[in-house]
Amino acid sequence: MIEESKDARPQVVKEIKEVCLRLLARREHSQKELLAKLALRGFDRDDALPVIDELAEQGWQDDLRYAESYARFRIQKGYGPIRVDYELKQNGITVFDLDGIVQKEAGSWMELLEQVYRKKYPHDTVLERNEWAKRSRFLLQRGFSGAMIGALFDHLNINTISYR
């Protein structure tokens, strides 16, 4: 019985490597994502970790490359720093220069925020309180801070009116 498990181990390692390479051929994955996907397929974490480490050493998997790819994609979709940073942390990326990527893609977070706003809404300089709140919520959900949204509304000279 012990002999059987020793013979099965190289086969399991081979299967894990094949699954990882198939996943990585489609798109970049973080180590955390790979571990989660392997767990869903029934592979043991202790068997998977050395394989993923080996793939990282060989350059097949790279958390930094994954983070850059993921951040670039989300910034192009119009998501802000809070949301992108949160999503990266959920995928196991804790240290990353997000501002460097946004500079390459959009210039700055404020420029990206303005692009997102102008794409969604017409340029009105006076908004009813409810419309102002609706637009602010949309931008907050996209991952921009309240301070950034306030600065954008100031920059665009957007004021609110309220009826009593």
N, C-alpha and C positions, 0 to 999 in steps of 0.2 A: 504494500500500500504506500509506503514511503517512496519507493521507486517510482510509482505512478505519478505522484505529485511533482517529483523532480523532472520527469519527462514532460509533464503538462506545463510547467513554468515557462520554458522557452516558447512554447506555442502561444501562451497567454501574452507574453511580452511582444511577440510578433504581431498578434492581433491588435494589441493596444497601439503599436507603432503604425500599423496600417490604417487604423481608424483616425489617428492623429494626423497622419499625412494627407488622408482624404479631406479632412476638415480644413487643414491649413492650405490645401491646394485651392480651395474655394475662396477663402478670405483669411485675413489675420485673426488670430484668437489669442486672448491672454491665457496665462497658465491656469488661472482660476476657471475660466470658461471651459478649457479642455478637460480639467478635472471633473467639472460638473457634467459635461456631456459624456465622459467615460463612465461616471457613476450611474447615469441614466441607462447606459448599456450594460450595467452589471459588473463592471470592472472594479477591482479593489483599489483604493487610494494608494496603498503601499506598493502595489505593482505598477501603478500609473506614474507616480512621482519620478522614479528614476528614468523612465522612458521620456517623459516631458523634459527633464533636465538634460538628457542626452540630446534631444532635438534642439534645445536652446543652445547648447554648446556647438552644435553643428550648423547653427544659423537658420534652422527651419522655423523656429519659434522665437519671437523676441517681443517682450512686453513693451519696450519703448516704441518699436515699430508699430505694434498694435495700437498703442495710445495715440501716436501721431495720425495713423489712418482713421481711427475712430473719431478723434477730435476734429480732424479736417472734414469728415463726412457730416458730423453734427453741426459744425459751424456753417457749412454750405447750406444746410437745411434751415438755418436761422435760429439756432439755439444759443442761449447765453451762457456766461461763465459758471453760474451756479448750477445749472442743469447739467452741463457737460462734465464739470468736475465731479458732481454727484454720481453720474452714470459711470465714469471711469473708476471711481472708488468702489462702486458696486461690482465692477468686473476685476477688482484686485489691483488696480493701479493707484498708488498713493502719492508718488512723487513724480511730477511731470510739469514741464514748462508750457502751460496752456496759452499764455500770452504770446509766446513766440509763434505758435501756430496761427493764432488769430491775426497777427501782424502780416503774415504771409498771405492769408486768405482774404481778409477784409480790411486790413489797415489798422483798425482798433475796435474795441468792443462798442464804442459809441457809434462808429460808422456802421457796424453790423446792426446795431439796435435801430438806427435810423433807416437802414435798408428794409429791415423787417417791418417797421412801422409804415413806411411809405408804400410798401407792396400791399399791405392789408387795408390801409385806410386812406381816404382822400385827405388832402391837406386843408383841414378846417382850423381856423385860429380861435374860434369860440365854440366850446362844447358844453352841453348840458351836463350837470353833475353825474347823472347816470351813465351817459355815454363816456365821459372821462374815466369813470370807475371801470366800465366794461373794457375799455382799451388798456387800462393799466393792468387789469387782471390777466388779459391775454398775454401781455409782455412779461408779467411775473411768472406765468405758467411756462413761458418759453425759457425762463432761467435768468432773467435780468433783474437786478436789484431795484428796490424802490428808489434809491438815490439816483441810479442811472436813468430810470424812467422820469423822475422829476427833472433831471438835467436835460433830458431830451425835450420834454414839454416846454421848458424854459428856452431852450435853443430854438425851437420851432415857434415860439411865442404863442403857445396854446394856453388859453385862459378858460375858466369855467364860469358859467352863469347858473344861478339857482333861482328858482321861482318860489315865492313864499305865499 
